[in-house]
Every structure is written in structure tokens, then in C-alpha cells.
Amino acid sequence: MSTENGPKALRIALKKPDDARRLIRRVLAQIFSENAEVQSAGKVANLLTVWLKAWEIDKISDIEKRVEVLEKAKEKDK
């Protein structure tokens, strides 16, 4: 995409960990489609590390919700 003033910048909203994971998947797909994974090995490794951290954040929040439900159920049983 471009405009009269040059290339149009993409606007990316990173509000949730899933947004970051989606962007990372898109960048990795582009790197692999260009067969540039060897030249971009450091970038790929860094992106995968960030992807994993975002995944962990999602899982931790899921676990926290489950623990909260269990604690409430335990309080009711008392």
C-alpha cells in the first residue's frame, strides 16, 4: 500500500497478548515465505520467544480465573 506521500504505515493495536501473537505469526509467515529463515534466524528466535511469553500470559490468566472459581466454591462449602 502506498499513498502520494510514500508507503502507508500499518496501524497495529496491541491490546492483548493474542494481538501480539497474531502479528508475530504474520511476520514469521512472511519470513518463511521468502525463504529467509536462515538469514533472519535471530529475528525468528526473538519473535518465537515473545510469542511464547504472550502465550504464557494468556495461560496464567486462565489459571488465575480457574483458581478464583475453585476458591469461591471452597468458600461456599464452608
Secondary structure, DSSP 8 states (H G I E B T S, - for coil): -EETTEE--------SHHHHHHHHHHHHHHHHHTT-TTTTHHHHHHHHHHHHHHHHHHHHHHHHHHHHHHHHHHHHH-
